[in-house]
């Protein structure tokens, strides 16, 4: 049953994104930024952690989880290190994803010839 709920929640997030693209004519960048901010807002109200407990990968795989991780790490480190901890916490939980994006982007640029 866990797989079903992960599929339903992840699919619902994708449906919301598709509605934002098709009905409201937002650009993919606007949708991505909206999802990151909404993940952070939901984490601020302690809703996203409950969604992760309920849906597992259906809530951790979409980009909304990145916003959750940014705020979650910032708040956790802010409690330990004060104002400086906000910057530390943002990169503490998300550094693997950011580093992977940079590395794979570089490797793709080596294999294919980017235009621009």
Secondary structure, DSSP 8 states (H G I E B T S, - for coil): -HHHHHHHHHHHHHHHHHHHHHTS---HHHHHHHHHHHHHHHHHTT-HHHHHHHHTHHHHSSTHHHHHHHHHHHHHHHHHHTHHHHHHHHHHHHHHHHHHHHHHHHHHHHHS----
